[in-house]
Amino acid sequence: MLQALKSVRHLQSSAIKQAVSELCVPVPWGDLRGKIWGPVHGHPVLCLHGWADNCGTFNSLIPLLPAALQWSKFSIIGHSMGGNVAGLFSALYPEMVDAVVLLDSYGFFPTDKKEMGKVMRQGMDQMVQFEKMTEDKKRRVYTYENAVERLMAANPSLSEQSVHILLERGLVQVEGGVAFTRDLRINLKNITRISLEQSLEFQSGIQASVLVILAEDGFEKMFIKPEEKKFTSAILQAYRDRNHAVVTVPGDHHVHLNDPKVVAPLVSDFLQTKVLTQPAQQTAEQTSKL
């Protein structure tokens, strides 16, 4: 049953294959798991996946990016919710981040102040009800084929190939079939909310260079209500006003996974320009001053 999972491999070269290892970080509520790509002496780039995905979401993009660059600072690539985490972290710890790539994400997702209390209460009520459920009800058992159908139904922007990539580490074998490995609390209403004014204030604290890559048929068309577009427009304009790059590419919310060749050149050029060439530029400037 899980043989289909094990057979899904989309790495592009033997060099990349040898440079991939698993990561597990124990935390009080369980483990944080991920992958380590590239050589140990390379510059660290943290890739943060979206709300219901896993680190497999970068399987098809990472092999198309430089794997052995000698960068001097910490960079972040974030998709969807991972982009919101990247934006907030970069604002709170600006000295630690030199470049941020937001994949179909705005870095912040404001909530109307008038709706904030209602949404937060819904999330709290859902959490209480979830904790009352038995473990059997919390975790459903599927056949692999049913799991594919379930994920495709929940994420219509995923291609079938992308679904198999995510399920490679998104399922675990259990008695009677397979079950999703993600924490089912992600299905509850998110109670972490900030206003547009708070979002813009945080955004102003980002010192890193930022590249925003939006998909034509992505997050805005899928999730943004008409009355919320004024929020995202304000955030995007604030990036432009600070000379950050905002580009739109053909594709959907998972374009980086479904069609990575559309995204890879933009990400690669941005990181090489904003990160790799900086030490050389700084050296040249210092030399000229002497």
C-alpha positions in Angstrom: 0.0 0.0 0.0 2.7 2.4 0.9 4.9 1.2 -1.9 3.4 3.9 -4.1 4.7 6.5 -1.6 8.2 5.1 -1.5 8.3 5.0 -5.3 7.6 8.7 -5.7 11.0 10.4 -6.1 11.4 13.7 -7.9 15.0 14.8 -7.1 16.9 15.9 -10.1 20.5 14.7 -9.7 22.5 12.2 -7.8 24.4 15.0 -6.1 21.2 16.4 -4.7 20.0 13.0 -3.6 23.2 12.5 -1.6 22.8 15.9 0.0 19.3 15.3 1.5 18.8 14.1 5.1 16.0 14.1 7.6 15.7 16.6 10.5 13.8 16.0 13.8 13.6 18.7 16.5 12.0 17.6 19.8 9.5 20.2 21.2 7.2 20.0 24.2 4.2 19.0 22.1 5.9 16.4 19.9 8.5 16.7 17.1 9.2 19.2 14.3 10.3 17.3 11.2 11.8 18.4 8.0 14.6 17.9 5.4 18.1 19.2 5.2 19.2 19.9 1.6 22.7 20.7 0.4 26.2 20.8 1.9 26.7 21.5 5.6 29.0 24.4 4.7 26.4 26.2 2.7 24.4 29.2 3.8 21.2 28.2 5.6 17.9 28.9 3.9 14.8 28.0 5.9 11.9 26.8 3.8 8.5 27.0 5.5 5.6 25.1 3.9 1.9 26.1 3.8 -0.9 25.5 6.2 -1.8 21.8 5.5 1.3 20.8 3.5 4.7 19.3 4.6 8.3 19.9 3.6 7.7 17.8 0.5 6.2 20.9 -1.0 9.7 22.0 -1.9 10.8 18.7 -3.4 10.5 19.9 -7.0 11.8 23.4 -6.5 14.9 22.9 -4.4 16.7 20.8 -7.0 16.4 23.8 -9.5 18.1 26.2 -7.1 21.9 26.6 -6.5 22.8 24.0 -3.8 26.3 25.0 -2.8 26.3 28.8 -2.5 28.6 30.4 0.2 26.0 32.9 1.5 26.8 34.8 4.6 23.4 35.2 6.3 20.1 33.5 7.0 17.4 33.5 4.3 13.8 32.3 4.3 11.5 30.9 1.6 7.9 30.7 2.7 4.8 29.4 0.9 1.3 30.4 2.0 1.2 30.2 5.8 4.9 29.6 5.8 5.2 33.1 4.2 3.3 34.7 7.0 5.6 33.0 9.5 8.6 34.3 7.5 7.2 37.9 7.4 6.6 38.0 11.2 9.9 36.4 12.1 11.8 38.8 9.8 10.0 41.7 11.5 10.7 40.5 15.0 14.3 39.4 14.3 15.5 41.7 11.5 19.2 41.2 12.2 18.9 37.5 11.6 17.4 37.6 8.1 19.0 38.9 4.9 16.4 37.8 2.3 12.8 36.7 2.2 10.9 35.0 -0.6 7.2 34.8 -0.3 5.5 32.2 -2.5 1.9 33.2 -3.1 1.9 34.8 0.3 1.8 38.4 1.5 3.9 37.9 4.6 0.9 39.0 6.7 -2.8 38.2 6.5 -4.8 40.9 8.2 -8.2 40.5 9.7 -10.9 43.2 9.9 -10.9 44.5 13.4 -14.7 44.3 13.5 -14.5 40.6 12.7 -11.5 39.7 14.9 -13.3 38.8 18.1 -15.9 36.7 16.3 -13.3 34.7 14.4 -11.1 34.1 17.5 -14.1 32.9 19.5 -15.0 30.5 16.7 -11.5 29.1 16.9 -11.6 28.7 20.6 -15.0 27.0 20.5 -13.7 24.6 17.8 -10.6 23.8 19.9 -12.8 22.9 22.9 -15.0 20.6 20.8 -11.9 19.0 19.2 -10.4 18.1 22.6 -13.6 16.4 23.6 -13.4 14.0 20.6 -12.0 10.5 21.0 -8.8 9.6 19.4 -10.6 7.3 17.0 -12.7 10.2 15.7 -9.8 12.5 15.5 -7.8 10.2 13.1 -9.6 8.7 10.1 -8.2 5.7 8.3 -8.0 5.7 4.5 -6.8 3.5 1.7 -4.0 5.2 -0.3 -6.4 5.9 -3.2 -8.9 7.5 -0.8 -6.2 9.6 0.7 -5.2 10.9 -2.7 -8.9 11.8 -3.4 -9.2 13.5 0.0 -6.1 15.6 -0.5 -7.0 16.6 -4.1 -10.5 17.6 -3.0 -9.2 19.7 -0.1 -6.5 21.3 -2.3 -7.8 21.7 -5.9 -4.6 23.7 -6.8 -2.5 20.5 -6.5 -1.6 18.5 -9.5 -1.9 14.7 -9.1 1.9 14.4 -9.1 2.1 17.1 -6.4 -0.4 15.2 -4.3 1.8 12.1 -4.4 4.8 14.1 -3.5 3.1 15.5 -0.4 1.7 12.1 0.6 5.1 10.6 0.5 5.7 12.0 4.0 2.1 13.1 4.7 0.8 9.6 5.4 1.6 6.9 8.0 0.6 3.3 7.8 -1.9 2.2 10.5 -4.1 -0.7 11.2 -6.5 -1.0 8.3 -4.8 1.4 5.9 -3.1 4.8 6.2 -3.7 8.0 8.1 -2.6 11.6 7.6 0.4 12.6 9.8 -0.5 16.2 10.2 -1.9 17.6 13.4 -5.7 17.8 12.7 -5.9 21.0 14.7 -4.8 22.8 11.6 -8.4 22.3 10.4 -9.7 24.5 13.1 -10.2 28.3 12.8 -6.9 30.1 13.2 -7.1 32.3 16.4 -3.8 34.2 15.7 -5.1 37.4 14.2 -3.7 40.9 13.5 -5.1 44.0 12.0 -4.0 45.8 8.8 -2.4 48.5 11.0 -0.5 46.0 13.0 0.6 44.2 9.8 2.0 47.3 8.3 3.8 48.2 11.5 5.4 44.8 11.6 6.2 45.0 7.9 8.1 48.3 8.4 10.5 46.5 10.7 11.7 44.1 8.0 15.3 44.9 7.0 15.8 42.0 4.6 15.3 42.2 0.9 11.9 40.8 0.0 10.6 39.0 -3.2 6.9 38.4 -3.4 5.8 35.9 -6.0 2.1 35.8 -6.6 0.2 33.3 -8.7 -2.4 34.5 -11.2 -4.9 31.9 -10.0 -3.5 31.6 -6.5 -4.3 32.7 -3.0 -6.2 35.9 -3.9 -8.7 34.1 -6.2 -9.0 31.2 -3.8 -9.2 32.7 -0.4 -9.5 36.6 -0.5 -13.0 37.9 -0.1 -13.8 41.1 -2.1 -13.9 43.2 1.0 -10.4 41.9 2.0 -8.6 42.9 -1.2 -8.0 46.4 0.3 -5.9 44.8 3.0 -3.7 42.8 0.6 -3.4 45.7 -1.8 -2.1 47.9 1.0 0.5 45.4 2.1 1.7 44.9 -1.5 1.9 48.6 -2.1 4.0 48.9 1.1 6.5 46.4 -0.2 6.8 48.4 -3.4 7.2 51.6 -1.6 10.2 50.1 0.2 11.7 49.0 -3.1 10.9 45.3 -2.6 10.0 43.2 -5.6 6.4 42.0 -6.3 5.9 39.8 -9.4 3.0 37.7 -10.7 3.5 34.5 -12.5 1.0 32.1 -14.3 -0.1 29.3 -12.2 -2.1 28.5 -9.0 -1.5 28.5 -5.3 1.0 25.6 -5.5 2.8 26.8 -8.6 6.2 26.3 -6.9 5.4 22.6 -6.6 3.3 22.0 -9.7 5.5 23.9 -12.1 8.7 24.9 -10.3 10.5 26.0 -13.5 8.2 29.1 -13.5 9.4 30.1 -10.0 13.0 28.8 -9.8 14.7 31.4 -12.0 13.1 34.3 -10.1 14.1 32.8 -6.7 17.6 31.9 -7.8 18.3 35.3 -9.4 16.9 37.2 -6.4 19.0 35.2 -3.8 22.1 35.5 -5.9 21.7 39.2 -6.4 20.6 40.1 -2.9 22.7 37.6 -0.9 25.5 36.1 -2.9 26.9 39.3 -4.4 26.6 41.4 -1.2 29.9 40.5 0.3 31.7 41.3 -2.9 29.9 44.6 -3.2 30.7 45.5 0.4 34.3 44.7 -0.2 34.4 46.8 -3.3 32.8 49.8 -1.5 35.2 49.5 1.5 38.2 49.3 -0.9 37.0 52.4 -2.8 36.8 54.4 0.5 40.4 53.5 1.2 
